[in-house]
Amino acid sequence: MWSEHVETKLLQVGFGNVVVSARILAILVPDSAPNRRLREEARQESRLIDATQGRKTRSMVLMDTGHVILSAVQFETLAKRFEQFADEEPAEQ
C-alpha cells in the first residue's frame, strides 16, 4: 500500500490525462501482435483505459494493477518523460 510520505510523480499521457509513475510497469508500442492481444484481453476484462481522445493509439502504458492505458502520445515521448523521473534525485524524507 502507498505511504502518504512518498512524493507522487505524475506522467502526462496526453490531453490532460496523467498516471502515477510509480505504478507503471511498462510503456509499450501498440503495433506488435502480443501487445494487440494484451490490449484486447484488457478490453474484454474491463481493464482498458482509452486516453487517446479518439486519436490514433501510439503507445500503451501497462500498470501494476493490470490496467492498460492507451495514449496518443508517441512511445519515445512517454519514455523520455518517464526517464526524467529516474534522473531526478530521490526526495529526502
N, C-alpha and C positions, 0 to 999 in steps of 0.2 A: 504494500500500500504506500501511497505517496506521503512524504513528510511535508508538513507545512513550511518547513525551513528551507526547502530546496527551491532555488530560483527557477522559475518556469520560463523556458525559452520557446517561442512560437515560430514555426516555419510557415511562411506565406506560400500557399499553393495556388493562389490566383483568385481574382475577383473578390477580394476582401475575406477570403477563407483562410484560416490558419489551423495548424495541428501542433500538438505538443511534441517538440523534437525528441524528448526523452522516450517517447512511446513508439518511435519509428524503428522498425526492423530493417526495412529495405526500401530503396527507391528504384523502381523497375521501368524498363521500356515496355510499352504495351504491345509491340509487334510480334513477339515470339509466340509460338504455339503454346508452350507451357504457361506463359503469362495470360494468354487469352483464355485458357482453361481455368486458371486461377480467378480471373475476372468473372467468368460465367458461374463458377461454383459459388463465389461470393454473392452474386446476384440471386441465385436460387435460394441461398440460405439467409437472405436479407442482411448481408454484411457489407454490401456495396454502397459507397457514398460517392455520388457524382457531383464534383465541384467544378465541372467544365463550363457551366452556364450555356450548354448547347453547342459548344465549340468542339473541335477535334481533340480526342484524348492523346496527349503527348507524353504523359508519364503516369505511373501508378505508385501509390505510397502504401506499403504494407505495414500495418500497425500491430503492436504486440497483443491486441485484443482479437486479432483475426480479421479485422475490418480492412477493406481495400478502398482507398480513396483515389478517384480518377481526377486528374488535373490536366488543364490545357496548357500548363507551363512546360517548356522543354525539359527533358531529363537533365541535361547538362546544367541548366539554370538552377533547378532544385538541388542538384548535387553540390553546386558551388555555395548556395545559401546554407545548406546543411553543414558543409565543411567549415564554414565560418564559425559555427558553434564549437567545433573541435579545436580551432585555433585560439579561441579565447581562453584566458586564464580562468580556472575554477574560482568561484566566489568564496571568500573567507567566511567561515561560519562562526 
